Amino acid sequence: MSNPYEALEPSAFWRSAVAERGPLGLERLWEPKFHIRPDHRIVTTGSCFAQHIGKALAARGYDWFDAEPAPPWLRGEAAARFNYGVFSFRTGNIYTPRMLLQWLKLAFEGGETELWQAEGRWYDPLRPVIEPNGFGSQGELLDARRACLASIRRAVREADVFVFTLGLTEAWRQLETEFEYALCPGTVAGVAFDPGQHRFYNAGFAELRADLEAAIALIGAENRAVKILLTVSPVPLVATASGAHVLTATSQSKALLRAVAGEVVASSEDIDYFPSYEIITHPVFRGMFFAPNMRSVVPEGVATVMTHFFEDQRRVFGAVDLPQKQEPSKKRRVKAGADVKCEEELLNAFAP
């Protein structure tokens, strides 16, 4: 052998791995580190694309873990309207590593946050649209918050696999406390925007990595056996407050999140990255997996992503026996074809 390239697999070369195969002939995009079996309790949370992963796993018969199921009197569309069965716990979208860390600290270390009141209704700044029209009282809000935190504790402690989809670097924070909001105050519910109290923040690489590592460390402290699977949402920003064009702001945000995921994954055999972002967004796919708005991912895109997921798991670890078709349990009340909930979409209301 005259040089190291002579011993590389065809997948290492663009011509043989990509150009000659075309977008629908690609294979071996993922070398999974650990086996994800149908009987594993799989927790999903994060940006809106995480909902696609949870739904696809549940539809395939995998044990997607619903740690905060809807009460008996809420079913179907009514439950979805109140954000049950969307993620493994009723947090709504968790777009940033800081927001994930914030939720985990509240769940395992305690603490209080500000609460919003407007027109006689109460809103949780961590999840302002989780309850249609807000809560009727502060006590009702806090009871719901406590139930959510309990479900987070249960999900983390009982999970075999914890899937987190990174979505954004941009966020809004309280100026003095550094509390990070789910959405900019004044955009959807609760208090009005106050430039003296609320500030825009666009996290950089070092902070994103530190927050993600701290969140993973907290999860690991509660469950030493859990495996972490990271993904990056391929969905572009709805809007940016950075001053940049939304297209370039999206590129910066996703590039940072992808780089952070790569660095964190390299640090442990118990943390892996699945390339759903690349499958949807890479130029080799010619944008075919986006709807005409060039933002929403079409069902064929989700199906392609999950085909790679299951095929690469099978290739590395062998075929698995899937459970027989059965009535969905509390852990599987998810419709594979249901629309995803993306709170960031609400910012479209402010577009000129």
N, C-alpha and C positions, 0 to 999 in steps of 0.2 A: 504494500500500500504506500503510494507516494505522498498522499495527503489525506487528512481526516474526512474530506467530502466524499471520497470514493466509497466509504463504508456506510453512508447515510441512506435511509429509507427513501422511497419515492415521495413520501409525504413531506420531505424537507425541501423539495424543489418546486418552485412555482409552476414550471412547465408541466411536469408530470402530475402534480397534486391538484392544480387549479385549471390552468389554461386548457389542457387536453381533456379534462373531465367536464367542464362547464358547471354552472351553478347547481344543477340538480343531480350531478354525479359525484359531488364531494363526499368524502368519507373520512373517518378517523379524525374528526375535528377536535375530539376530546379524549384524553387519556385519563379516565377517572381514577382517583386515588383510592376510593373506598366503595364498597358495594352498597347500593341503596335497594333494599328488598321491599317487596309488597307489604310484609308484616312490620316494617319499621314505622314508628310514629314520626311523621314528617310534619314539621312546623313551617309555615310560610308566612313571611311578612315583608314589608318594604314598599317599594314604589308600585304603581298600578300593574306593571307587567308581572309581578309576583302572583297576581290573581290568576293569570293564565296558567302558570305552572301548577298552582294548587288544584285548579279545576281539571287539568289534564291528568294529573296523578290520580285524583279521585275517580275520574271517569275510567281509568285503566284498572282500577281495583286496588290501588295503593292506599295505604292507611294515612290519608291526609288527616291531620289531627285538629279537630275543632274543639279547642279548650274552653270556648265561651259560646255554647249553642244558644239558639233563640229559646225563649220561654215557650211553654206548650201552646199558649194562645196565639203565637205568631208563627205563620207558616208561609212558604212560597215567597211571592213578591212582597208581602207585608214584612216578612223578616228581612229581606234584602233592603227594603226601604229604610229600615232601622240599622243597616250595616252589620247584620249577623251573617255568618257563613262567607264572609268576604276574605278575611285573613284568619289565622288561627286564634286570634283574639281581637276584640272589637276596638281597635285603636284607630281605624281608618288608615290611610296611607302614611307610611313612615319614609320620608324621602331622603333623609340625610343620616350619616353616621351619628352626628350629634343628637338627633332626635331619637334614634334607637337607644343610645346611651342614656339619654334623659329618662325615657320610659323605664329602662332596666333599673336605674338608680331609684326611681320612685317605687318600683315594685319590691326591690330587695333591701333598700336602705331607708326608705321612707322619705318624708319631706312634704312640703306644701308648695302650691303654686298660686298665682293670682287666678281669680275667676272673673268671668265677664257677666255683666248684667245689662240688659237693654230691653226697654219697653215691657217690663214685667216678666221677662224670661231670662233664664240663666244658660250660659254657654261655657263649654270647656275649651280653653285656648289650645289645648293639646289635640283636640278633635272637634272643632266648632260645628261641623256639619253632621256629626254622628247621630244626632237626634233631630228629626225634622221639627222645626219651629222651637228648638231649644228645650230646656228642662223647666218644669213648673216651679221649682224651688231650688235653693242652694243645697238643701239636704238631699233632694232627689239626684242632683248632679253628683254630689260626693258619694252617694251610695253606688251610683253607676260607675264612678271612677274606681271605687274600692273593688267592685266586682271585676272590672277589667284588670286591675293590678293583680288580683288573685289568679285570674286566668293566665296572665303572663308568667307568674311564678310556677303554676302547674305545667304550662307548656314547656318552659325551659327545663324544669326538673325531670319531666317524663319523656322528653323528645329523644329520639335516636338521631335524627337529622334536623338541623335548623337551617332553613334556607332564607337568606336575606338578599333582596334586590336593591342595589344602590340606585338612586334616581336623580338627585340634584346636589349641587354644591351651594346654590343660592338659598337664602333663608332670611327671615326677619326675626330680630331678637329684641328683648327688653334691654334698654340701654344700661341700666344699673346692675341688674341681676344676671344678665346674659342668658336668661330664659329664652329658649327658642320656640317660636310659634309654629303651628302646623301650616298656617297661611297668614299672609299679611293682615294685621288688624285693619278693620274697616272695609275689607273686600267682600266678606260674605255674611258675617254675623258677629254680634258682640259689640265691643267698644269701637269708637271712632279712631282713626289713625291719628297719632300725636307725634310729630317729628321730634318733640322734646323727650319722648319716652321710647319710641320705636325706631330701630335703625336697620338698614339693609346690610347683610353680611354675605360675602362670597368666599367660602372657605378655600384655603390653599392646600397643597399636597400634605404638608407636615401635619396640619391640624386634622385633616380628614383621616389620615393614617392613624394618628394618635387616638382619635375618637373611636374609630373602628376597632383598633386593637384593645382599647379599654372595654368596649362593649363585649367583644369576644372573650376577654379575660373574665368578665363578670359572669357571662354564661358558663364558662368552663369551671368557675369556682362553685357553681351550683350543680353542675352536671359534668363530671369529669369524663364521661364516656361519650358525650355528644359529638357528632361530626358537624362541621359548618360547611355549607355550600353557598358560595357567593355568586351572584350574577349582577350584571349591569343592565338597567332598563334601556332598550333601544328607542324609547319614545322621546321625541324632541321636546324641548321646553315649550310650554304654551306661551309664555311671555318672560322677558328678562327685565330686571330693574338695574342691570349693570351699566347701562349706557351704551353697550355694544349692540350690534345687529343680533337678532334672536338666533340667526343661523350660526354665526361665529360664537355666540355665547353658549349655544348647545354643544358645539365642538369642544370648547374649552372644558365645559362641565363634564362631558362624557369621557374625554381624554384623561382628566384628573381621576375620575372614579375608576376607570379601567386600570390606570397605572397603580393606584392605591390597592385595588384588588389583587393585582399581580404581585406586588411586594408582600402583602400580607399572606397570600397563599404560599409563597415561597418559604415562609418561616415555619411551617408546620405540616406534618403529614395528615393531620386531622382537619385541615382547612383546604377546600378545593374551589376551583372556579369553573363554571360551565358557560360556554361562549354563546349564549342566546343573543347577546348584543351584536356579535360579529355576524351571526347567521342572518339577522334581520337587516342590518345596516350596511354591510360591506358592499362596495361597488360591484363585486362579481355577481351579486344577486339583482343588480339593475333596478333596485327599488320596487321589485315585484311584490314585496310583502307589505307594502303600505297602501292604505286606502287613498282615494283621490286627494284628501287633505294633506297627504304626505306626512301624517303624524300617527294616525290610528293604524294598528297592526291588524291585518285581515286574518280570518281563521286559517287560511292556507299557510300563512307565516307561522302561526302558533303550532300548527300540525307539523311543519317541517322542523321547527325547533325541537319539539318533543320526540319526533322520529329519530333525530340524532341522539337525543338523550337516551332513549331506550335501547337503540342499536349499539351505542358505544358501551353502555352498561353490559349488554348481552355479550358483545365481543370480548370484553375484558374478563367478565366474571361468569359467563355462561347464562343459559336461559333460566327463567324462573317460572314457577307455577303460580299462575294468577288465581285468585279466589273465584269461585263460581258466582254468576250473576245473582245478586240478592238485593233485598230492600235496603236502601241506604241507611246506615246507622247514624248516630249523632255525629260521628266523625266524618261522614261522607255526604252531608246534605249540601252538595254543591253541583250546580248544573254546568256541565262542561261547555255549553254554548252560551252561557249567560253573559250579558254585557259586564265589562269591568267598571268599577267605580274609581274615578280619578278626580280627586278634589281640586287638583291644579287646573282642571278644565274650566272651573268656575271663573278663572281670570279672563276667559274669552269675553265675558260680559263687558269688559272695560276697553276692548279693542275699538279703535275709531272706525 
